[in-house]
Every structure is written in C-alpha cells, then in structure tokens.
C-alpha cells in the first residue's frame, strides 16, 4: 500500500456561490488528493480531512486556492486532534486561553467529549487526565463510554458510580498497560487507607492511562500536583456553571454514609 499523509484544510467562504464545493472537490480530484471527511466547522468556515501521497500536491493546491476570490485558506497542516474532531462534529472544542491543556465542555457536547477522550485514551504510555465537574453532570459515564470507544478495559480504583468503591489491592493481571484506571479524588481522600494509596502510587508508575475525577481535591491531599496532569477536562451543565469545592475546605471529614458532607 502506498504511504499517504493526511492533511487538514480549512477555508473561509467569502462568497458562497452555487457549485463552489463541487469546484474545489474537482480540483482535489485532478491533483489526486482524496477527501476523507468534510464539514462546516465555524460560521462560514469549512474543514476538510485530506489524504495525498506527496507534499507537493498540497503546495499546488494552496497555490491554486490562493487565486480564488470566493474563499480564503485559513489553515493547511497535518491534522491535530482538535482538527479531526472539528470536522467530525462541526465545531472546535474550547480550550482555556491561559492553560492550553485545559479543555471545556458542556453537557450538550457529550458526544464530542467522548470522542475527544477516546483519542486521548488511545495514546501509549503514561497519560494522566483530570476531569472537573459538579455531581451528576456525566463525568464517570463519559469516561467509561470513551474507554469503550478506545477499546480499553476500565478499572475503578475509587468511584461512586454504583456505590462507593475503594480498592485496597489489585490482582496481578490488573496491573497492565491496556487498562484504563479511574479514580474519584474525593472518594480516595475521604475514604482512603494506606493500602489504597499504595495501590494508587503503584498504578501511577504504570505506562497506562489514568483518569482522576476532582483532580484539585486529589492534589490538595497528595504528593501530586496539577503539573503532573497532561490534560484537564471541565464538564458543566451549562457554560456559566461554577465548579465549586467549598465543602472540601471543612476542618475534617465526617463519617456519614455517602457524600452528605460534600452534598454529593
């Protein structure tokens, strides 16, 4: 099979005349450039995932497109994850302007969130992902769905998905790079034991993907820092919702069942 490279092309439509897309598609065909996927990605912007054998084909394409009065090329590059998701879902995911490793979603965007996390979970080696969000917004469910998409086995070190779960030991086959390890920072802090934290430290050394819900609480009560995270995901019910951990600052934890103390 011939080695071919994928590319991302994004252009702004300056004058949306009939047949414009057909003309561009015909041009791509004449240059032997294949269209993998195409979609509108922003207002009056169209994104394409392309496939071609030689870089000079893309250079010729850009040279010709620059002569067209109806469009303006905005991006031409090897596709990033955000580019692929933009073409798949028709919009770019939002990242923090100050912290480029933080990505923000609202509940209506669970589809693109799952696809985004699935791509992260496919990465090899140690990957540490933190996910922030208020209770019942869909954090754990999204992580599990993304694990399925990434064809990864998931394992809860701590969770409240069905009932409170805290693992104090793992069996031998559960220490494996093909597992995706999920833990709830609040559960691990509130219901923890030395054995549980021993398991966490062992898992942190594995060349595998780990997802920590409530990472701010986790780092506040552990030797880990926010700098250790490769990606931070924020999930809200709506874009104006504030993610608060006021109850975490109480002087000490109580022993009530569930998360009454945290209103969880």
C-alpha positions as CSV (number, residue, x, y, z in Angstrom):
1,X,0.0,0.0,0.0
2,X,1.3,3.4,-0.9
3,X,2.3,5.6,2.0
4,X,0.0,8.6,2.1
5,X,-0.2,11.5,4.5
6,X,-3.3,13.1,6.0
7,X,-3.8,16.8,5.9
8,X,-6.3,19.4,7.4
9,X,-7.5,22.2,5.1
10,X,-9.8,24.9,6.5
11,X,-11.0,27.8,4.4
12,X,-13.4,30.7,4.9
13,X,-16.2,31.2,2.3
14,X,-16.1,34.8,1.2
15,X,-18.8,34.3,-1.5
16,X,-20.9,31.2,-1.3
17,X,-21.9,30.8,-4.9
18,X,-23.6,27.7,-6.2
19,X,-21.2,24.9,-7.2
20,X,-18.3,26.2,-5.1
21,X,-17.8,23.0,-3.2
22,X,-18.1,21.0,-6.4
23,X,-15.3,23.1,-8.0
24,X,-13.0,22.5,-5.0
25,X,-13.8,18.8,-5.0
26,X,-13.0,18.6,-8.7
27,X,-9.7,20.4,-8.1
28,X,-8.8,18.0,-5.4
29,X,-9.6,15.1,-7.7
30,X,-7.4,16.5,-10.5
31,X,-4.5,16.8,-8.0
32,X,-5.1,13.1,-6.9
33,X,-5.9,14.3,-3.4
34,X,-8.6,12.3,-1.6
35,X,-11.3,13.7,0.7
36,X,-11.6,11.7,3.9
37,X,-14.2,13.9,5.6
38,X,-15.7,17.4,5.1
39,X,-17.9,19.6,7.3
40,X,-18.6,23.2,8.3
41,X,-16.5,23.9,11.4
42,X,-17.3,27.6,12.2
43,X,-19.5,30.3,10.8
44,X,-18.7,30.4,7.0
45,X,-15.7,28.1,7.5
46,X,-15.4,24.6,6.0
47,X,-12.9,22.0,7.1
48,X,-11.6,19.0,5.2
49,X,-9.5,16.0,6.1
50,X,-7.5,15.1,3.1
51,X,-5.2,12.3,2.0
52,X,-2.3,12.6,-0.5
53,X,0.9,10.9,-1.4
54,X,3.3,13.8,-1.8
55,X,3.7,17.2,-0.1
56,X,4.0,19.0,-3.4
57,X,0.4,18.1,-4.2
58,X,-0.7,20.2,-1.2
59,X,1.6,23.1,-2.3
60,X,0.0,23.1,-5.7
61,X,-3.5,23.0,-4.1
62,X,-2.7,26.0,-1.9
63,X,-1.2,27.9,-4.8
64,X,-4.4,27.5,-6.9
65,X,-6.8,28.2,-3.9
66,X,-4.9,31.4,-3.2
67,X,-6.0,32.7,-6.6
68,X,-9.7,32.1,-5.9
69,X,-11.8,35.2,-5.0
70,X,-14.6,33.2,-3.3
71,X,-12.6,31.6,-0.5
72,X,-9.6,32.3,1.8
73,X,-7.4,29.5,3.1
74,X,-7.2,29.7,6.9
75,X,-5.3,26.5,7.8
76,X,-3.3,23.9,6.0
77,X,-1.4,21.5,8.2
78,X,-1.1,17.9,9.3
79,X,-4.3,17.4,11.3
80,X,-4.3,17.8,15.1
81,X,-6.8,16.0,17.3
82,X,-8.9,19.2,17.5
83,X,-9.0,19.4,13.7
84,X,-10.3,15.9,13.4
85,X,-12.9,16.5,16.0
86,X,-13.9,19.8,14.4
87,X,-14.6,18.1,11.1
88,X,-16.4,15.2,12.8
89,X,-18.7,17.4,14.9
90,X,-18.8,20.7,13.1
91,X,-17.1,22.9,15.7
92,X,-13.9,23.2,17.6
93,X,-13.6,22.2,21.2
94,X,-12.8,25.1,23.6
95,X,-9.5,25.3,25.4
96,X,-8.5,27.7,28.2
97,X,-6.8,30.8,26.8
98,X,-4.2,30.7,29.7
99,X,-3.8,27.0,30.2
100,X,-3.7,25.2,26.8
101,X,-4.0,21.7,28.4
102,X,-7.5,22.5,29.8
103,X,-10.5,21.8,27.6
104,X,-14.1,22.8,28.4
105,X,-17.3,21.1,27.5
106,X,-21.0,21.4,28.5
107,X,-23.4,18.6,28.9
108,X,-24.9,19.1,25.4
109,X,-21.5,18.3,24.0
110,X,-21.1,14.8,25.5
111,X,-20.7,13.3,22.0
112,X,-17.6,15.3,21.1
113,X,-16.3,14.9,24.7
114,X,-16.4,11.1,24.4
115,X,-14.7,11.2,21.0
116,X,-12.0,13.6,22.4
117,X,-11.3,11.4,25.5
118,X,-11.3,8.3,23.3
119,X,-8.4,9.7,21.3
120,X,-6.5,10.6,24.5
121,X,-7.1,7.1,25.8
122,X,-5.6,5.5,22.7
123,X,-2.2,7.1,23.5
124,X,0.6,4.8,24.5
125,X,2.5,5.1,27.8
126,X,1.7,7.2,30.9
127,X,-1.2,9.7,30.4
128,X,-2.8,11.5,33.3
129,X,-6.2,13.1,32.7
130,X,-8.1,15.1,35.3
131,X,-11.8,15.8,34.9
132,X,-13.6,18.5,36.8
133,X,-17.4,18.9,37.2
134,X,-20.3,19.0,39.6
135,X,-22.2,15.9,40.7
136,X,-24.4,14.1,38.2
137,X,-23.1,16.1,35.2
138,X,-21.9,12.9,33.4
139,X,-18.1,12.7,34.2
140,X,-17.8,9.0,35.0
141,X,-20.3,7.9,32.3
142,X,-18.4,9.8,29.7
143,X,-15.0,8.3,30.8
144,X,-16.5,4.8,30.6
145,X,-18.0,5.4,27.2
146,X,-14.7,6.8,25.9
147,X,-12.9,3.7,27.2
148,X,-15.2,1.6,25.2
149,X,-14.6,3.7,22.1
150,X,-10.8,3.4,22.7
151,X,-11.1,-0.4,23.2
152,X,-9.6,-0.1,26.7
153,X,-10.6,-2.1,29.8
154,X,-11.5,0.2,32.6
155,X,-10.9,-0.4,36.3
156,X,-12.2,1.7,39.2
157,X,-9.7,2.4,41.9
158,X,-12.3,4.6,43.6
159,X,-15.8,5.6,42.5
160,X,-19.4,6.4,43.3
161,X,-20.9,5.3,40.0
162,X,-23.0,2.5,41.6
163,X,-21.9,2.6,45.2
164,X,-18.7,3.7,46.9
165,X,-15.8,1.7,45.7
166,X,-12.3,1.9,47.1
167,X,-9.7,-0.7,46.0
168,X,-7.0,-1.6,48.6
169,X,-5.4,-4.1,46.3
170,X,-5.3,-5.3,42.8
171,X,-4.8,-8.8,41.4
172,X,-1.7,-9.5,39.2
173,X,-3.4,-9.2,35.8
174,X,-5.0,-5.9,36.7
175,X,-1.5,-4.2,36.6
176,X,-1.4,-3.8,32.8
177,X,-0.8,-1.1,30.3
178,X,-4.0,-2.0,28.5
179,X,-6.2,-1.0,31.4
180,X,-7.6,2.5,31.9
181,X,-7.6,3.3,35.6
182,X,-10.3,5.6,37.0
183,X,-10.4,7.1,40.5
184,X,-12.5,9.7,42.2
185,X,-10.3,12.2,44.0
186,X,-12.9,12.9,46.7
187,X,-13.5,9.3,47.5
188,X,-9.8,8.5,47.6
189,X,-9.3,11.4,50.0
190,X,-12.3,10.8,52.2
191,X,-12.4,7.0,52.4
192,X,-8.8,6.3,51.9
193,X,-6.3,3.9,53.6
194,X,-2.6,3.5,53.4
195,X,-3.2,0.3,51.3
196,X,-5.5,2.3,48.9
197,X,-2.8,5.0,48.4
198,X,-0.2,2.3,47.9
199,X,-2.3,1.0,45.0
200,X,-2.6,4.5,43.6
201,X,1.1,5.0,43.7
202,X,1.8,1.7,42.0
203,X,-0.7,2.4,39.3
204,X,0.8,5.9,38.8
205,X,4.1,4.2,37.8
206,X,2.5,2.1,35.1
207,X,2.8,3.1,31.4
208,X,-1.0,3.4,31.2
209,X,-3.8,6.0,31.1
210,X,-5.2,7.2,34.4
211,X,-8.3,9.4,34.8
212,X,-8.8,11.3,38.1
213,X,-12.1,13.0,38.8
214,X,-11.9,16.1,41.0
215,X,-8.1,16.5,40.4
216,X,-8.0,19.7,42.5
217,X,-9.1,17.7,45.7
218,X,-6.7,14.9,44.8
219,X,-3.6,17.1,44.6
220,X,-4.6,19.1,47.7
221,X,-4.3,15.9,49.8
222,X,-1.5,14.1,48.0
223,X,2.1,14.5,46.8
224,X,0.9,15.0,43.2
225,X,0.5,18.4,41.6
226,X,-1.5,19.9,38.8
227,X,1.7,20.0,36.8
228,X,1.6,16.2,36.7
229,X,-1.5,16.2,34.6
230,X,-1.3,16.0,30.8
231,X,-4.9,17.1,30.2
232,X,-7.6,18.7,32.3
233,X,-11.2,18.4,31.2
234,X,-14.0,20.6,32.6
235,X,-17.6,19.4,32.2
236,X,-20.5,21.7,33.1
237,X,-24.3,21.6,32.8
238,X,-24.1,25.0,31.1
239,X,-21.3,27.3,30.2
240,X,-22.0,29.6,33.2
241,X,-21.9,26.9,35.8
242,X,-19.3,27.4,38.5
243,X,-17.4,24.3,39.7
244,X,-17.1,24.7,43.4
245,X,-15.4,22.6,46.2
246,X,-16.4,24.7,49.2
247,X,-17.3,21.8,51.3
248,X,-13.8,20.3,50.8
249,X,-12.4,23.0,53.0
250,X,-14.2,21.9,56.2
251,X,-11.7,21.2,59.0
252,X,-12.2,17.4,59.0
253,X,-14.2,14.7,57.2
254,X,-17.1,13.2,58.9
255,X,-18.2,9.5,58.8
256,X,-21.6,9.9,57.3
257,X,-22.6,7.4,54.6
258,X,-22.4,8.7,51.0
259,X,-21.3,12.2,50.3
260,X,-23.7,14.1,52.5
261,X,-20.8,16.2,53.8
262,X,-20.0,17.2,50.3
263,X,-23.6,17.4,49.1
264,X,-22.6,14.6,46.6
